[in-house]
């Protein structure tokens, strides 16, 4: 099942005013994505984060209609309330190889 999360435009709003509106400030970044601040609905984020964690791909729907595959990166919690206060959203890009391509991966093990 594909997981989707809707991002809202952050505009010029400060983080504290976003949190007062039950939104989480987030930063979207990646090699093929322009870095930008977005806001996420708190309840929607909690549902997706509980299901996906930090290791599942999520489709982020941006306010301009585009969508980006992301992982949930660093999550910051309020030290007293334990509520989410900020999220990093690294974009994930797929590398496509032609059919019948062989790869040799070397790694040094301790």
NUFINU-367318 format. One record per residue (C-alpha): residue number from 1; x, y, z. Coordinates in Angstrom, 1 decimal. Last residue first. Layout:
N
site seq=NUM&u=X&v=Y&w=Z;
...
% end
This chain:
110
site seq=110&u=35.9&v=-5.5&w=9.8;
site seq=109&u=34.2&v=-5.9&w=6.4;
site seq=108&u=35.5&v=-4.0&w=3.4;
site seq=107&u=32.8&v=-3.6&w=0.7;
site seq=106&u=32.9&v=-4.2&w=-3.0;
site seq=105&u=29.8&v=-4.0&w=-5.2;
site seq=104&u=30.0&v=-5.3&w=-8.7;
site seq=103&u=27.1&v=-4.4&w=-10.8;
site seq=102&u=25.7&v=-6.3&w=-13.9;
site seq=101&u=23.3&v=-4.6&w=-16.3;
site seq=100&u=20.9&v=-7.0&w=-18.0;
site seq=99&u=18.2&v=-4.3&w=-18.3;
site seq=98&u=19.3&v=-0.7&w=-18.3;
site seq=97&u=19.8&v=0.9&w=-14.9;
site seq=96&u=17.5&v=3.3&w=-13.2;
site seq=95&u=18.6&v=5.2&w=-10.2;
site seq=94&u=15.7&v=6.3&w=-8.0;
site seq=93&u=15.7&v=9.6&w=-6.2;
site seq=92&u=14.8&v=9.9&w=-2.6;
site seq=91&u=13.9&v=13.3&w=-1.1;
site seq=90&u=15.1&v=13.9&w=2.5;
site seq=89&u=12.2&v=15.2&w=4.7;
site seq=88&u=13.5&v=16.6&w=8.0;
site seq=87&u=10.8&v=17.0&w=10.6;
site seq=86&u=10.1&v=19.6&w=13.3;
site seq=85&u=8.1&v=20.0&w=16.5;
site seq=84&u=6.7&v=16.5&w=17.2;
site seq=83&u=5.1&v=16.3&w=20.6;
site seq=82&u=7.0&v=14.8&w=23.6;
site seq=81&u=5.4&v=17.4&w=25.9;
site seq=80&u=8.5&v=18.2&w=27.9;
site seq=79&u=11.5&v=17.9&w=25.5;
site seq=78&u=9.5&v=18.8&w=22.4;
site seq=77&u=10.4&v=16.2&w=19.8;
site seq=76&u=12.6&v=16.6&w=16.7;
site seq=75&u=12.4&v=14.1&w=13.8;
site seq=74&u=15.4&v=13.6&w=11.6;
site seq=73&u=14.6&v=11.9&w=8.3;
site seq=72&u=11.2&v=10.7&w=7.1;
site seq=71&u=11.9&v=9.2&w=3.7;
site seq=70&u=10.7&v=10.9&w=0.5;
site seq=69&u=9.3&v=10.2&w=-2.9;
site seq=68&u=8.2&v=13.5&w=-4.4;
site seq=67&u=4.8&v=14.7&w=-5.8;
site seq=66&u=4.0&v=17.7&w=-7.9;
site seq=65&u=0.7&v=19.6&w=-7.5;
site seq=64&u=2.1&v=23.0&w=-6.5;
site seq=63&u=1.2&v=22.4&w=-2.8;
site seq=62&u=3.4&v=19.3&w=-2.7;
site seq=61&u=2.2&v=15.7&w=-2.4;
site seq=60&u=4.8&v=13.6&w=-0.5;
site seq=59&u=4.9&v=10.0&w=-1.5;
site seq=58&u=6.4&v=8.0&w=1.3;
site seq=57&u=9.2&v=5.4&w=1.1;
site seq=56&u=9.7&v=3.3&w=4.2;
site seq=55&u=12.7&v=3.4&w=6.6;
site seq=54&u=12.0&v=6.2&w=9.1;
site seq=53&u=8.8&v=4.9&w=10.5;
site seq=52&u=6.1&v=4.0&w=7.9;
site seq=51&u=3.0&v=3.2&w=10.0;
site seq=50&u=3.6&v=5.3&w=13.0;
site seq=49&u=5.1&v=8.1&w=10.9;
site seq=48&u=2.1&v=8.0&w=8.5;
site seq=47&u=-0.5&v=8.3&w=11.4;
site seq=46&u=1.6&v=11.0&w=13.2;
site seq=45&u=2.0&v=13.0&w=10.0;
site seq=44&u=-1.7&v=13.1&w=9.3;
site seq=43&u=-2.5&v=14.2&w=12.9;
site seq=42&u=0.1&v=17.1&w=12.7;
site seq=41&u=-0.8&v=18.4&w=9.3;
site seq=40&u=2.5&v=19.0&w=7.6;
site seq=39&u=4.2&v=22.4&w=6.8;
site seq=38&u=6.7&v=23.0&w=4.1;
site seq=37&u=10.2&v=24.7&w=3.9;
site seq=36&u=12.1&v=24.4&w=0.7;
site seq=35&u=15.2&v=22.9&w=-0.8;
site seq=34&u=14.8&v=22.5&w=-4.5;
site seq=33&u=14.6&v=18.8&w=-5.4;
site seq=32&u=16.9&v=16.7&w=-7.5;
site seq=31&u=19.7&v=16.1&w=-5.0;
site seq=30&u=17.5&v=16.4&w=-1.9;
site seq=29&u=15.7&v=18.7&w=0.5;
site seq=28&u=12.3&v=19.2&w=2.1;
site seq=27&u=12.3&v=20.9&w=5.5;
site seq=26&u=9.3&v=20.5&w=7.9;
site seq=25&u=7.3&v=22.7&w=10.2;
site seq=24&u=4.6&v=20.7&w=11.9;
site seq=23&u=1.0&v=22.0&w=11.8;
site seq=22&u=-1.6&v=22.1&w=14.6;
site seq=21&u=-2.3&v=25.8&w=14.0;
site seq=20&u=-0.3&v=26.8&w=17.1;
site seq=19&u=2.5&v=24.7&w=15.7;
site seq=18&u=2.5&v=26.9&w=12.5;
site seq=17&u=2.6&v=30.0&w=14.7;
site seq=16&u=5.6&v=28.7&w=16.6;
site seq=15&u=7.5&v=27.8&w=13.4;
site seq=14&u=7.2&v=31.3&w=11.9;
site seq=13&u=5.0&v=31.9&w=8.9;
site seq=12&u=6.5&v=33.3&w=5.7;
site seq=11&u=4.8&v=30.9&w=3.5;
site seq=10&u=4.7&v=27.3&w=4.8;
site seq=9&u=2.8&v=25.9&w=1.9;
site seq=8&u=1.1&v=22.6&w=2.8;
site seq=7&u=2.4&v=19.1&w=2.4;
site seq=6&u=0.1&v=16.1&w=1.9;
site seq=5&u=1.4&v=12.7&w=2.9;
site seq=4&u=0.9&v=9.5&w=0.9;
site seq=3&u=1.7&v=5.9&w=1.8;
site seq=2&u=1.4&v=3.4&w=-1.0;
site seq=1&u=0.0&v=0.0&w=0.0;
% end
